[in-house]
Amino acid sequence: MDPATVNSEIANPQATVPMPSTAPNPALAQLQDIINPEPIGAWPWAIGYWLVLALLIALITLLVIWLRKRTRYLAPKKAAKQLLRQLDRQAPSYASDVNSLLKRTAMSYLSRETIASLDGEAWATWLDSYLPEPKRQRLGPLLAKRHQATPLTLAEANELHQLTQAWLASKAKMSAPKPALAQTAQTHAPILPTDTQQPEAQC
């Protein structure tokens, strides 16, 4: 190689580097820009979301209705608890006052005829049905002392107070007392004179 040419290349090295072709590539011209998909919107909801929302609203509505009915049902007992706290346990009429309070409370749930006819052992048995098993058989004897000349002792009055509180705290739904089967049969059995009874049919 000519020494002058070598010296010129050393002095200007970029002159020997081939320049890239600026002509467009036909294959690249057919490519388009990458288009990203649109983000999925939260609206409108799918049918499953609407069903879940409807079920949730229905459950909340039923719960509110049940709570309101429960509050109205327990309102007489709540008022009776407040009246019970106001009664004087040392008063000679404490047993009679508690009995009247229980009667009025029971009449808030059942008819007056049903409750007014209960007395004595039947009344005590019906009251015991709404007490826990360990607390039964004690409310009746304490209330029965309202008919006695000797009033309740302070210990008996405190016990009657606790039993009455337990009765008022019961959440069980009250129902009319069921008469004994023997009394029911005796009440409804027809009484016929002996001479009018028809003989049994012969087989």
PyMOL commands that set and color helices and strands:
alter all, ss='L'
color gray80, all
select helices_A, chain A and resi 3-11+13-16+26-29+47-86+94-107+112-116+120-128+133-135+139-147+154-168+181-188+194-196
alter helices_A, ss='H'
color red, helices_A
deselect
rebuild
show_as cartoon
